[in-house]
Amino acid sequence: MKSGQDRLIERHIDPNWDRYPGGQADARLRESGVPVWALIGHLRAVENDVDRVATDYELPREAVQAALAYYRRHKALIDARLLLNTA
């Protein structure tokens, strides 16, 4: 039985993340193509305000929640990707 987070990820995250240069670390939203790492980085910058991220990126709140669910499952990879941006 799939969890709510599984369904969110399936609905919003591109399952073909292996076609991106960084693989899972570069996973993107299906509809907009926005990278998960970019949303997580922005989420940190706006003090974890999911609604603000959704507004700033013109995304449904559910898509941002899907990015968060994906991040929770791949935290080390996404954190490493974000660290590369600061180098």
Long-range contacts (C-beta under 8 A, 24 or more apart in sequence): 5-69, 5-72, 5-73, 8-62, 8-65, 8-66, 8-69, 9-66, 9-69, 9-70, 9-73, 11-62, 11-66, 12-62, 12-63, 12-66, 12-67, 13-66, 13-67, 13-70, 22-81, 23-77, 24-74, 24-77, 25-74, 25-77, 25-78, 25-80, 25-81, 26-81, 27-70, 27-74, 29-59, 29-63, 29-66, 29-67, 31-63, 32-57, 32-58, 32-59, 32-63, 34-59, 34-67, 36-67, 36-70, 36-71, 36-74, 36-78, 37-78, 37-81, 37-82, 37-85, 39-64, 39-67, 39-68, 40-67, 40-68, 40-71, 40-78, 40-82, 41-82, 41-85, 43-68
